[in-house]
Amino acid sequence: MKKKSKKKSARRTYSAPALEKGLDILELLAGEESGLTLSGIASRLNRSVSELFRMLIVLQGRGYVHTPQDSDKYFSTMKLFELAHRFRPVQRLTSVSGPMMKNLAHQIEQSCHLVIYYEGKGHVVAQQDSPSERVLSVRLGAEAPLLDSCSGHLILAFSDEQERKLMVEKIPKHHRRPSRSDIGAIVRRVRKQGFELIDSAQISGVRDIGYPIFDHTNQLIASLIVPFFSFLDGSHPVDIKEAQAKVREAAAAISREMGHWPES
């Protein structure tokens, strides 16, 4: 029994330096929209240029990083995002929601997107542009801070207390950290309403409409968001109240397809 315990302990403490270097590079570049040079990556990771050079060549060859023409900077690609979409729960969600989001965007002539929670923040996993000539949309893979976004409020409000505590602990340092009273106010308001409707914290003149999407276990799996803006020339055919009703219907329809049926 002692020998078995030692083997388990050895497996838990085993390290793979090359793999760790590769993961360090990917995690660093994922947060650098402007990219980094080889020396910049080495400096940030406190490693030598020589030990990272071959690793970057391999990652570039596999499509995880790239260097634009006439640039010496390395950028993260969308390959990790594509791999994440092969994960069955996300694949099922995006497959089900795609046609409904397209229909919603055409009904209200506004763009919409779907946000899931991961590691202290929201992530956009599906997006549909408005058919209008004037489009406001969020890119796939974009992050949504829990405290300062419509989707973040829904994630916090419809998670249980223990999950919410863990979420708050994982909020990145560069995102605003909420106080206990901030969270309490958000949870009470959003749960009572059943949705969120707030001014965008990022874009002036935009109202974010958001509704939760649940699965067959009645757990929140995503937030359906519409960044609503009005046209000054009055040409927009749908006002915000009508748009909100359509978003609610679409979120409920996606939830049903994911196996959720609200208790009567």
C-alpha positions in Angstrom: 0.0 0.0 0.0 2.9 2.4 0.8 4.4 1.8 -2.6 1.1 2.6 -4.4 0.9 5.8 -2.4 4.3 6.8 -3.4 3.5 6.2 -7.1 0.4 8.4 -6.9 2.4 11.1 -5.2 5.0 10.9 -7.9 2.4 11.3 -10.6 0.9 14.3 -8.9 4.3 16.1 -8.7 5.6 15.1 -12.2 6.5 18.0 -14.4 6.8 18.4 -18.2 9.0 21.5 -18.7 8.4 21.7 -22.5 4.7 21.4 -22.1 4.7 24.0 -19.4 6.6 26.5 -21.6 4.2 26.0 -24.4 1.2 26.6 -22.2 2.9 29.6 -20.6 3.3 31.1 -24.1 -0.3 30.4 -25.1 -1.7 31.9 -21.9 0.4 35.0 -22.2 -0.4 35.7 -25.9 -4.1 35.1 -25.3 -4.2 38.3 -23.3 -2.0 40.4 -25.6 -4.1 41.9 -28.4 -1.0 43.9 -29.7 1.1 40.7 -29.8 4.6 40.3 -28.4 8.1 39.9 -29.9 10.2 36.9 -29.0 12.3 39.0 -26.6 9.1 40.4 -25.1 7.7 36.9 -24.4 11.0 35.8 -22.9 11.1 38.9 -20.6 7.5 38.5 -19.5 7.9 34.8 -18.8 11.4 35.3 -17.2 12.9 32.8 -19.6 15.7 32.9 -22.1 15.1 33.6 -25.8 16.9 30.4 -26.8 14.6 28.1 -24.7 11.4 29.7 -26.2 12.4 30.1 -29.8 11.9 26.4 -30.8 8.7 26.3 -28.8 7.3 29.2 -30.8 8.3 27.6 -34.1 6.4 24.5 -33.2 3.3 26.4 -32.0 3.4 28.5 -35.2 3.7 25.3 -37.3 0.7 23.8 -35.5 -1.4 27.0 -36.0 -1.6 28.2 -32.4 0.4 31.4 -33.0 1.3 33.4 -36.0 3.4 36.4 -37.1 1.9 38.8 -39.6 3.9 39.6 -42.7 6.6 42.4 -42.1 6.2 42.0 -38.3 8.3 40.3 -35.6 5.5 40.0 -33.2 3.7 36.8 -32.3 -0.1 36.7 -31.9 -2.5 34.1 -30.6 -4.7 32.5 -33.3 -8.3 31.3 -33.0 -7.3 27.6 -32.9 -7.8 27.2 -29.2 -11.2 28.8 -29.6 -12.0 26.3 -32.4 -10.9 23.4 -30.2 -13.2 24.6 -27.4 -16.1 24.5 -29.8 -15.5 20.8 -30.4 -16.3 20.3 -26.7 -19.7 18.7 -26.9 -21.7 20.9 -24.4 -20.5 24.1 -26.2 -21.0 22.5 -29.6 -24.5 21.5 -28.8 -25.3 25.0 -27.5 -24.0 26.8 -30.5 -25.6 24.4 -32.9 -29.0 24.8 -31.3 -28.8 28.6 -30.8 -27.4 29.5 -34.3 -30.7 29.4 -36.3 -32.6 31.1 -33.4 -30.1 33.9 -33.1 -30.2 34.5 -36.8 -34.0 34.7 -36.7 -33.9 37.0 -33.7 -31.4 39.4 -35.4 -33.6 39.6 -38.5 -36.8 40.2 -36.4 -35.4 43.1 -34.4 -32.6 44.3 -36.8 -30.0 44.2 -34.0 -27.0 42.0 -33.5 -27.0 39.4 -30.7 -24.4 37.1 -29.0 -24.2 34.3 -26.6 -21.9 34.3 -23.5 -20.8 31.4 -21.3 -18.8 31.6 -18.1 -15.2 30.4 -17.8 -12.5 31.2 -15.3 -13.7 34.4 -13.7 -15.3 36.0 -16.8 -17.7 35.6 -19.6 -16.7 34.5 -23.1 -18.6 35.1 -26.4 -19.1 31.7 -28.1 -21.7 32.6 -30.7 -22.5 35.9 -32.5 -25.0 37.0 -35.1 -24.9 40.3 -37.0 -28.0 42.4 -37.7 -29.1 42.4 -41.4 -29.2 46.2 -41.1 -26.6 48.3 -42.9 -25.6 49.7 -39.5 -24.2 47.0 -37.3 -22.9 46.9 -33.7 -21.5 43.5 -32.8 -19.1 41.8 -30.5 -16.4 39.5 -31.8 -16.2 35.8 -31.1 -14.0 35.0 -28.1 -14.4 38.5 -26.6 -14.3 38.6 -22.8 -17.1 40.0 -20.6 -16.3 41.1 -17.1 -18.7 39.7 -14.5 -19.4 43.0 -12.8 -19.4 45.4 -15.7 -21.5 43.6 -18.3 -25.1 42.5 -18.8 -24.0 38.8 -19.3 -21.8 39.0 -16.2 -24.8 40.1 -14.1 -26.9 37.2 -15.4 -24.1 34.7 -14.7 -23.7 36.0 -11.1 -27.5 36.2 -10.5 -28.4 32.7 -11.7 -25.5 30.8 -10.1 -25.8 29.3 -6.6 -24.1 31.0 -3.7 -21.1 28.6 -3.7 -20.5 28.9 -7.4 -20.8 32.7 -7.2 -18.2 32.8 -4.5 -15.8 30.8 -6.6 -16.5 33.0 -9.6 -15.7 36.2 -7.7 -12.4 34.7 -6.4 -11.4 34.0 -10.0 -12.1 37.5 -11.4 -8.9 38.6 -13.2 -6.8 41.4 -11.6 -7.4 43.7 -14.5 -11.2 43.5 -14.1 -13.1 45.5 -11.4 -13.7 43.5 -8.3 -17.1 43.8 -6.7 -17.9 44.3 -3.1 -20.3 42.0 -1.3 -23.0 44.7 -1.5 -22.5 45.1 -5.2 -23.0 41.4 -5.8 -26.0 41.3 -3.5 -27.8 44.2 -5.3 -27.1 42.6 -8.7 -28.4 39.2 -7.7 -31.6 40.5 -6.0 -32.5 42.8 -8.9 -31.8 40.3 -11.8 -33.4 37.3 -10.1 -36.5 39.4 -9.4 -36.7 40.6 -13.0 -35.7 37.4 -14.6 -33.5 39.3 -17.0 -31.1 42.3 -17.2 -31.5 45.6 -19.0 -28.7 48.1 -18.4 -26.7 50.9 -20.1 -23.6 49.5 -21.7 -20.5 50.0 -19.6 -18.4 50.2 -22.7 -20.4 52.0 -25.4 -22.4 55.3 -25.0 -26.0 55.2 -26.1 -26.3 51.4 -26.1 -28.7 49.5 -23.9 -27.8 45.8 -23.2 -30.7 43.4 -23.1 -29.9 40.0 -21.6 -31.9 36.8 -20.8 -30.6 33.6 -19.2 -30.4 30.2 -21.0 -30.8 27.1 -18.9 -30.2 23.4 -19.5 -32.1 20.2 -18.5 -30.8 20.4 -14.9 -32.1 24.0 -14.6 -28.6 25.3 -14.5 -27.6 28.5 -16.3 -25.4 27.6 -19.3 -25.3 30.9 -21.2 -26.6 34.5 -21.5 -28.3 35.7 -24.7 -27.4 39.4 -25.2 -28.5 42.1 -27.5 -26.6 45.4 -27.5 -29.6 47.6 -28.5 -29.1 51.0 -30.1 -31.6 53.4 -31.6 -31.3 55.1 -35.0 -31.5 58.9 -34.8 -33.4 59.1 -38.1 -36.2 57.1 -36.6 -35.9 54.4 -39.3 -35.6 51.5 -37.0 -38.8 49.4 -37.1 -38.5 47.8 -33.6 -38.4 49.7 -30.3 -36.6 48.4 -27.2 -39.7 47.0 -25.5 -40.6 44.9 -28.6 -36.9 43.8 -28.9 -36.9 42.8 -25.3 -39.9 40.6 -25.8 -38.3 38.9 -28.8 -35.0 38.3 -26.8 -37.0 36.7 -24.0 -38.8 34.4 -26.5 -35.5 33.4 -28.2 -33.8 32.6 -24.9 -36.8 30.5 -23.7 -36.8 28.6 -27.1 -33.0 27.9 -26.8 -33.5 26.7 -23.2 -36.3 24.3 -24.3 -34.0 22.9 -27.0 -31.3 22.4 -24.4 -33.9 20.3 -22.3 -35.1 23.0 -19.9 -38.8 23.2 -19.0 -39.7 25.7 -16.3 -41.8 24.5 -13.4 -45.4 25.5 -13.7 
